[in-house]
Amino acid sequence: MTQYIKCSSCGSINRASDRKGKKAVCGKCKTTLDFSGATSDQPIPVTDATFDHEVLIARIPVLVDFFATWCGACRSLEPSLDAMALRYKGKVKVAKIDVGQNPQYANRYQIKATPTLIVFQAGQLVEKVEGALPEQALERLLQKYAA
């Protein structure tokens, strides 16, 4: 399966190269590309427009927090998600999508309650958990998928 990565500088989509030892650069702006799959030590905001790129074609597992801005349990989960994004940087990408503003993927994955956490690996849903997990349970979840 062909892998793609979005340039952090210009936003162009680039095809991943299988050439070992070669520095990968954006075809448009020549910026060095980060193929680790996680470029942030914070959860990455995702929208309906960016979901495919950020989640489904990511090269590493992705934990997506489907949340609502009005949800107290969602807000209580934020510090744990921040900690996991930092702890698992480069191993698991942590992303967040506001279901109120982005209903397409909330509907596709049948989000009935917030927060709902879904782990994607190679573009496939591999685990789905409804409700706010304690940090230790969140850690155990990510340990299963960390490279």
LUMRO-466589 format. One record per residue (C-alpha): residue in one letter; y, z, x. Coordinates in steps of 0.001 Angstrom, whole numbers, plus 524288, in hexadecimal, padded with zeros to 5 digits. Example, Ala and Ser with C-alpha at 12.3 -4.5 7.8 and 13.67 -1.06 7.14 Angstrom:
% residues 2
<node><code>A</code><Y>7EE6C</Y><Z>81E78</Z><X>8300C</X></node>
<node><code>S</code><Y>7FBDC</Y><Z>81BE4</Z><X>83566</X></node>
//
This chain:
% residues 147
<node><code>M</code><Y>80000</Y><Z>80000</Z><X>80000</X></node>
<node><code>T</code><Y>80D4C</Y><Z>7FC48</Z><X>80557</X></node>
<node><code>Q</code><Y>8166E</Y><Z>807BE</Z><X>8079D</X></node>
<node><code>Y</code><Y>8252D</Y><Z>8072D</Z><X>80658</X></node>
<node><code>I</code><Y>83049</Y><Z>80FEF</Z><X>80AB4</X></node>
<node><code>K</code><Y>83E74</Y><Z>8107D</Z><X>80695</X></node>
<node><code>C</code><Y>84887</Y><Z>81045</Z><X>81182</X></node>
<node><code>S</code><Y>8504A</Y><Z>81CF4</Z><X>81151</X></node>
<node><code>S</code><Y>85C35</Y><Z>815B6</Z><X>8164D</X></node>
<node><code>C</code><Y>85D9D</Y><Z>8096C</Z><X>80DEC</X></node>
<node><code>G</code><Y>85364</Y><Z>80B8E</Z><X>80349</X></node>
<node><code>S</code><Y>84BA5</Y><Z>7FF23</Z><X>80616</X></node>
<node><code>I</code><Y>83D0F</Y><Z>7FF6A</Z><X>8037C</X></node>
<node><code>N</code><Y>834F1</Y><Z>7FC6F</Z><X>80FA1</X></node>
<node><code>R</code><Y>82681</Y><Z>7F97B</Z><X>810ED</X></node>
<node><code>A</code><Y>81F2D</Y><Z>802F1</Z><X>819C5</X></node>
<node><code>S</code><Y>819B2</Y><Z>7FD01</Z><X>82626</X></node>
<node><code>D</code><Y>80C1F</Y><Z>80011</Z><X>82B29</X></node>
<node><code>R</code><Y>81035</Y><Z>7FD14</Z><X>83924</X></node>
<node><code>K</code><Y>80D60</Y><Z>8095A</Z><X>840F5</X></node>
<node><code>G</code><Y>8175B</Y><Z>80D99</Z><X>84AF6</X></node>
<node><code>K</code><Y>82258</Y><Z>80548</Z><X>84570</X></node>
<node><code>K</code><Y>82F13</Y><Z>80B60</Z><X>840F8</X></node>
<node><code>A</code><Y>83153</Y><Z>807FC</Z><X>832B0</X></node>
<node><code>V</code><Y>83EF0</Y><Z>8034A</Z><X>82F23</X></node>
<node><code>C</code><Y>8452B</Y><Z>7FEDF</Z><X>82279</X></node>
<node><code>G</code><Y>844F2</Y><Z>7F027</Z><X>82109</X></node>
<node><code>K</code><Y>852C0</Y><Z>7F024</Z><X>81B99</X></node>
<node><code>C</code><Y>85AC3</Y><Z>7FA2A</Z><X>8234F</X></node>
<node><code>K</code><Y>8519F</Y><Z>7FCDC</Z><X>82EF2</X></node>
<node><code>T</code><Y>851C7</Y><Z>80BB2</Z><X>82CD6</X></node>
<node><code>T</code><Y>8457C</Y><Z>8129C</Z><X>831B0</X></node>
<node><code>L</code><Y>83C8D</Y><Z>8157A</Z><X>82625</X></node>
<node><code>D</code><Y>835FA</Y><Z>82294</Z><X>823BF</X></node>
<node><code>F</code><Y>82802</Y><Z>82023</Z><X>81F56</X></node>
<node><code>S</code><Y>82462</Y><Z>82E85</Z><X>81E6B</X></node>
<node><code>G</code><Y>8264E</Y><Z>82DD3</Z><X>80FC6</X></node>
<node><code>A</code><Y>82F1F</Y><Z>839AA</Z><X>80F61</X></node>
<node><code>T</code><Y>83CE8</Y><Z>8389F</Z><X>81461</X></node>
<node><code>S</code><Y>8422E</Y><Z>84505</Z><X>80E78</X></node>
<node><code>D</code><Y>83F89</Y><Z>85369</Z><X>80F8D</X></node>
<node><code>Q</code><Y>84473</Y><Z>854D4</Z><X>80188</X></node>
<node><code>P</code><Y>83E7A</Y><Z>84F9A</Z><X>7F4FA</X></node>
<node><code>I</code><Y>8426A</Y><Z>8416E</Z><X>7F30E</X></node>
<node><code>P</code><Y>84904</Y><Z>83E03</Z><X>7E627</X></node>
<node><code>V</code><Y>8419B</Y><Z>83304</Z><X>7DF66</X></node>
<node><code>T</code><Y>8458F</Y><Z>82AAE</Z><X>7D3BA</X></node>
<node><code>D</code><Y>83E9D</Y><Z>820C0</Z><X>7CB4A</X></node>
<node><code>A</code><Y>8449C</Y><Z>81660</Z><X>7D42F</X></node>
<node><code>T</code><Y>83FBD</Y><Z>81C7A</Z><X>7E0F0</X></node>
<node><code>F</code><Y>832BD</Y><Z>82263</Z><X>7DC9F</X></node>
<node><code>D</code><Y>82A0F</Y><Z>81720</Z><X>7E0FA</X></node>
<node><code>H</code><Y>82FE4</Y><Z>816C9</Z><X>7EE92</X></node>
<node><code>E</code><Y>8310E</Y><Z>8256A</Z><X>7F0ED</X></node>
<node><code>V</code><Y>8241F</Y><Z>82965</Z><X>7EABB</X></node>
<node><code>L</code><Y>81A76</Y><Z>81E89</Z><X>7E805</X></node>
<node><code>I</code><Y>81B94</Y><Z>81738</Z><X>7F4ED</X></node>
<node><code>A</code><Y>81DA4</Y><Z>8231F</Z><X>7FD93</X></node>
<node><code>R</code><Y>814EC</Y><Z>823AF</Z><X>80989</X></node>
<node><code>I</code><Y>81255</Y><Z>8323C</Z><X>807F7</X></node>
<node><code>P</code><Y>80F09</Y><Z>83A99</Z><X>7FC0D</X></node>
<node><code>V</code><Y>81A72</Y><Z>83D7C</Z><X>7F2F8</X></node>
<node><code>L</code><Y>81C6D</Y><Z>84992</Z><X>7EA95</X></node>
<node><code>V</code><Y>82557</Y><Z>84626</Z><X>7DF25</X></node>
<node><code>D</code><Y>82C13</Y><Z>850C1</Z><X>7D746</X></node>
<node><code>F</code><Y>82EBF</Y><Z>84BA6</Z><X>7C98E</X></node>
<node><code>F</code><Y>839AE</Y><Z>854D8</Z><X>7C54F</X></node>
<node><code>A</code><Y>8447F</Y><Z>856C7</Z><X>7BB53</X></node>
<node><code>T</code><Y>85202</Y><Z>85BDB</Z><X>7BEDE</X></node>
<node><code>W</code><Y>851D9</Y><Z>8659D</Z><X>7B39A</X></node>
<node><code>C</code><Y>84475</Y><Z>86B34</Z><X>7B743</X></node>
<node><code>G</code><Y>844B6</Y><Z>878FA</Z><X>7BCFA</X></node>
<node><code>A</code><Y>836ED</Y><Z>877E9</Z><X>7C280</X></node>
<node><code>C</code><Y>83AFB</Y><Z>86B52</Z><X>7C955</X></node>
<node><code>R</code><Y>84679</Y><Z>8722F</Z><X>7CFC1</X></node>
<node><code>S</code><Y>83DBB</Y><Z>87D6C</Z><X>7D40F</X></node>
<node><code>L</code><Y>834C9</Y><Z>873A1</Z><X>7DAE8</X></node>
<node><code>E</code><Y>83FC4</Y><Z>86D8D</Z><X>7E30A</X></node>
<node><code>P</code><Y>83F65</Y><Z>87732</Z><X>7EE95</X></node>
<node><code>S</code><Y>830B5</Y><Z>87557</Z><X>7F014</X></node>
<node><code>L</code><Y>83207</Y><Z>86687</Z><X>7EFA0</X></node>
<node><code>D</code><Y>83CDC</Y><Z>86733</Z><X>7F9D4</X></node>
<node><code>A</code><Y>8340A</Y><Z>86F64</Z><X>802A0</X></node>
<node><code>M</code><Y>82880</Y><Z>8661B</Z><X>800D7</X></node>
<node><code>A</code><Y>830D5</Y><Z>85A1A</Z><X>803C5</X></node>
<node><code>L</code><Y>834CA</Y><Z>86042</Z><X>810B0</X></node>
<node><code>R</code><Y>82743</Y><Z>8658A</Z><X>81403</X></node>
<node><code>Y</code><Y>82009</Y><Z>858DE</Z><X>810E2</X></node>
<node><code>K</code><Y>82A1E</Y><Z>84F0D</Z><X>815C1</X></node>
<node><code>G</code><Y>822E6</Y><Z>84315</Z><X>81AC7</X></node>
<node><code>K</code><Y>8162F</Y><Z>84760</Z><X>8143D</X></node>
<node><code>V</code><Y>819A8</Y><Z>847FC</Z><X>805D1</X></node>
<node><code>K</code><Y>82608</Y><Z>842A9</Z><X>7FFA6</X></node>
<node><code>V</code><Y>82C15</Y><Z>84B59</Z><X>7F538</X></node>
<node><code>A</code><Y>833A4</Y><Z>8444C</Z><X>7EA88</X></node>
<node><code>K</code><Y>83A61</Y><Z>84829</Z><X>7DDD6</X></node>
<node><code>I</code><Y>83CF1</Y><Z>84039</Z><X>7D198</X></node>
<node><code>D</code><Y>8455D</Y><Z>844B7</Z><X>7C62D</X></node>
<node><code>V</code><Y>83D97</Y><Z>84133</Z><X>7BA01</X></node>
<node><code>G</code><Y>849BF</Y><Z>8417B</Z><X>7B16C</X></node>
<node><code>Q</code><Y>8508E</Y><Z>83709</Z><X>7B974</X></node>
<node><code>N</code><Y>84440</Y><Z>82F74</Z><X>7BD2C</X></node>
<node><code>P</code><Y>83AE8</Y><Z>82E5B</Z><X>7B19A</X></node>
<node><code>Q</code><Y>8330E</Y><Z>82282</Z><X>7B646</X></node>
<node><code>Y</code><Y>82A34</Y><Z>829B3</Z><X>7BFC9</X></node>
<node><code>A</code><Y>82A1E</Y><Z>83619</Z><X>7B7AB</X></node>
<node><code>N</code><Y>82438</Y><Z>82DF9</Z><X>7ACBB</X></node>
<node><code>R</code><Y>81AFE</Y><Z>82692</Z><X>7B5C0</X></node>
<node><code>Y</code><Y>8152E</Y><Z>8333D</Z><X>7BB01</X></node>
<node><code>Q</code><Y>81585</Y><Z>83A0B</Z><X>7ADBC</X></node>
<node><code>I</code><Y>81E69</Y><Z>84532</Z><X>7B1C2</X></node>
<node><code>K</code><Y>81DB7</Y><Z>84EBD</Z><X>7A664</X></node>
<node><code>A</code><Y>82383</Y><Z>85AD2</Z><X>7AD04</X></node>
<node><code>T</code><Y>82C94</Y><Z>85DCC</Z><X>7B848</X></node>
<node><code>P</code><Y>82AB0</Y><Z>86041</Z><X>7C309</X></node>
<node><code>T</code><Y>81F03</Y><Z>8576E</Z><X>7C536</X></node>
<node><code>L</code><Y>81A9E</Y><Z>85508</Z><X>7D329</X></node>
<node><code>I</code><Y>81304</Y><Z>848BC</Z><X>7D670</X></node>
<node><code>V</code><Y>80D21</Y><Z>84544</Z><X>7E395</X></node>
<node><code>F</code><Y>80C23</Y><Z>836BB</Z><X>7E695</X></node>
<node><code>Q</code><Y>80412</Y><Z>83144</Z><X>7F1B3</X></node>
<node><code>A</code><Y>803B2</Y><Z>822BB</Z><X>7F4ED</X></node>
<node><code>G</code><Y>80AFC</Y><Z>82015</Z><X>7E849</X></node>
<node><code>Q</code><Y>80125</Y><Z>82737</Z><X>7DFCC</X></node>
<node><code>L</code><Y>802AC</Y><Z>833CD</Z><X>7D813</X></node>
<node><code>V</code><Y>7F90F</Y><Z>83D4C</Z><X>7DE51</X></node>
<node><code>E</code><Y>7FD2E</Y><Z>84A4F</Z><X>7D872</X></node>
<node><code>K</code><Y>805D8</Y><Z>84EE8</Z><X>7CD48</X></node>
<node><code>V</code><Y>80A3A</Y><Z>85CED</Z><X>7CAC2</X></node>
<node><code>E</code><Y>812E2</Y><Z>86194</Z><X>7BF98</X></node>
<node><code>G</code><Y>81B97</Y><Z>86D6C</Z><X>7C16C</X></node>
<node><code>A</code><Y>8225A</Y><Z>87415</Z><X>7CCBB</X></node>
<node><code>L</code><Y>818CD</Y><Z>877DF</Z><X>7D75F</X></node>
<node><code>P</code><Y>81AB2</Y><Z>883B7</Z><X>7E017</X></node>
<node><code>E</code><Y>81DF8</Y><Z>87FA0</Z><X>7EDFC</X></node>
<node><code>Q</code><Y>8105A</Y><Z>88347</Z><X>7F2EE</X></node>
<node><code>A</code><Y>809E1</Y><Z>87A8B</Z><X>7E8BB</X></node>
<node><code>L</code><Y>8133C</Y><Z>86F7F</Z><X>7EC02</X></node>
<node><code>E</code><Y>80FB0</Y><Z>87135</Z><X>7FA5F</X></node>
<node><code>R</code><Y>8011D</Y><Z>8704B</Z><X>7F743</X></node>
<node><code>L</code><Y>8038B</Y><Z>86402</Z><X>7EF42</X></node>
<node><code>L</code><Y>80AAF</Y><Z>85D40</Z><X>7FA66</X></node>
<node><code>Q</code><Y>800E4</Y><Z>861A2</Z><X>804C0</X></node>
<node><code>K</code><Y>7F67E</Y><Z>859A1</Z><X>7FDC0</X></node>
<node><code>Y</code><Y>7FE34</Y><Z>84D1B</Z><X>7FFB9</X></node>
<node><code>A</code><Y>805A4</Y><Z>84F42</Z><X>80C76</X></node>
<node><code>A</code><Y>8016F</Y><Z>845CE</Z><X>81718</X></node>
//
